[in-house]
Amino acid sequence: MRTAVFSKDYEGVDYERFWTGPGKQYLDRLEQKILRHTLPVGESIVEIGSGFGRLAPCYVDRYREVHMVEPASNLREAAMNVFGDRVHYHDASVYELPFAGNSFDTALMVRVFHHLHNSVAALQELHRILRPGGTLVVSYSNLHNPGRIVRFLLGRVPNPFASDKQEYAADLFGHAPSHMRAMLKQSGFALHEQYATCILSPIINRVPVLGRFDPPLSLERVLGAVDLAPAVFVVAQKK
Ligand SMILES: C[S@@+](CC[C@H](N)C(=O)[O-])C[C@H]1O[C@@H](n2cnc3c(N)ncnc32)[C@H](O)[C@@H]1O
């Protein structure tokens, strides 16, 4: 049953280890910078697939009511150990959120979308729990990114120019930007802005000194708009 509900099972995974090394540290800082800038002022927020609470410092003190949804018990417990009773924790899936309709001002889902088999069902559920005008910040993996295109030209991966989505590996999907926008629209969201991420992190792993360069968010926004970044943060509003 778990595989039908949870696209990728992180139970027992040491996800904190993923965030080690100069490239990942740089990426973590960049993602947090984007969130500190984009998360609006509001009363209530829910993060879906919150992991060990890596991104919680961006929002935990900005909202009166804070919820985290995380199916992996070890990651939920790691977050509990840091944020304690400041946060409400839920063992649930994005497909079936344990909240009434119109409950939240803001919903956040980072690095989860690429694991989901039913993207539209997830977006519709996020739409249900947000208040009208509420903000969704969601990241996705861009199928049309230059690294993948080069690997295709070298014969290493299938043609990435699909117009919808492609499974890179088991439980790991890339989406075409136009398809992502169409799904958001179909699910009742209006796109507000997009930010590019993951561009420099592989290079910084090889040349760590580059990690000291702190790119302005305006650059990430411009790169996000041209649909070439490996990963994209989308900010959208519930219509
Ligand atoms: C790559 S981790 C990202 C964690 C966190 N968002 C971050 O960026 O640090 C993916 C997370 O999504 C969670 N997840 C996987 N399938 C899910 C689902 N159907 N509903 C909610 N969370 C899910 C996993 O348990 C895991 O914590």
Ligand as a Chemical Component Dictionary entry (heavy atoms), coordinates in Angstrom:
data_LIG
# 
_chem_comp.id                   LIG 
_chem_comp.type                 NON-POLYMER 
_chem_comp.pdbx_formal_charge   0 
_chem_comp.three_letter_code    LIG 
# 
loop_
_chem_comp_atom.comp_id 
_chem_comp_atom.atom_id 
_chem_comp_atom.alt_atom_id 
_chem_comp_atom.type_symbol 
_chem_comp_atom.charge 
_chem_comp_atom.model_Cartn_x 
_chem_comp_atom.model_Cartn_y 
_chem_comp_atom.model_Cartn_z 
_chem_comp_atom.pdbx_ordinal 
LIG C1  C1  C 0  14.013 14.870 -1.254 1  
LIG S1  S1  S 1  13.163 14.848 0.274  2  
LIG C2  C2  C 0  12.880 16.606 0.535  3  
LIG C3  C3  C 0  12.665 16.970 1.992  4  
LIG C4  C4  C 0  12.500 18.473 2.237  5  
LIG N1  N1  N 0  11.378 19.004 1.494  6  
LIG C5  C5  C 0  13.757 19.220 1.894  7  
LIG O1  O1  O 0  13.803 19.839 0.806  8  
LIG O2  O2  O -1 14.705 19.194 2.690  9  
LIG C6  C6  C 0  11.544 14.298 -0.216 10 
LIG C7  C7  C 0  10.576 14.206 0.926  11 
LIG O3  O3  O 0  9.273  13.966 0.427  12 
LIG C8  C8  C 0  8.621  13.044 1.261  13 
LIG N2  N2  N 0  7.537  12.406 0.475  14 
LIG C9  C9  C 0  7.648  11.416 -0.462 15 
LIG N3  N3  N 0  6.442  11.095 -0.953 16 
LIG C10 C10 C 0  5.548  11.897 -0.312 17 
LIG C11 C11 C 0  4.129  12.033 -0.373 18 
LIG N4  N4  N 0  3.395  11.290 -1.207 19 
LIG N5  N5  N 0  3.556  12.964 0.421  20 
LIG C12 C12 C 0  4.280  13.734 1.254  21 
LIG N6  N6  N 0  5.630  13.638 1.368  22 
LIG C13 C13 C 0  6.242  12.730 0.580  23 
LIG C14 C14 C 0  9.720  12.108 1.696  24 
LIG O4  O4  O 0  9.392  11.364 2.847  25 
LIG C15 C15 C 0  10.889 13.077 1.903  26 
LIG O5  O5  O 0  10.946 13.605 3.189  27 
# 
loop_
_chem_comp_bond.comp_id 
_chem_comp_bond.atom_id_1 
_chem_comp_bond.atom_id_2 
_chem_comp_bond.value_order 
_chem_comp_bond.pdbx_ordinal 
LIG C1  S1  SING 1  
LIG S1  C2  SING 2  
LIG S1  C6  SING 3  
LIG C2  C3  SING 4  
LIG C3  C4  SING 5  
LIG C4  N1  SING 6  
LIG C4  C5  SING 7  
LIG C5  O1  DOUB 8  
LIG C5  O2  SING 9  
LIG C6  C7  SING 10 
LIG C7  O3  SING 11 
LIG C7  C15 SING 12 
LIG O3  C8  SING 13 
LIG C8  N2  SING 14 
LIG C8  C14 SING 15 
LIG N2  C9  SING 16 
LIG N2  C13 SING 17 
LIG C9  N3  DOUB 18 
LIG N3  C10 SING 19 
LIG C10 C11 SING 20 
LIG C10 C13 DOUB 21 
LIG C11 N4  SING 22 
LIG C11 N5  DOUB 23 
LIG N5  C12 SING 24 
LIG C12 N6  DOUB 25 
LIG N6  C13 SING 26 
LIG C14 O4  SING 27 
LIG C14 C15 SING 28 
LIG C15 O5  SING 29 
# 
